[in-house]
Amino acid sequence: MGRRFRLFFRYDSRSKVIVYAWVNDENTLRRSR
């Protein structure tokens, strides 16, 4: 999974920020709950 994720990040470095924001959002939602 880690290797695949790394490859995905390398291939879509543009979506890096989007993915980061998405993860942050999910963490916030989890905390709120």
N, C-alpha and C positions, 0 to 999 in steps of 0.2 A: 504494500500500500504506500509506504513512504517513497519507494523508488518511483512508483507511478505518479504520485503527487508531485514529485520533484520534476518529472518530465513534463507534466501538465503545466506547471508554473513556468518552465523554461519555454514551452511552446506558446503559451498564452500569457506572456509577461504583462500584457496590457490589462488582462482581467485580474491581475494580481490585486490591484486596489479594490476592485469590486468584490473579489472573494474575501479579502481581509475585512471589508466593511460588513459583508454578509455574516462572517463568523462572529464579528464583534456584536452584531445585532442579535444573533442567536444567543450569545452569552448573556446579553442584557436581558433578553426575554426570560431566560432560564433564571436569572437572578431575581427578576421581578416576581416570578412564581415562587 
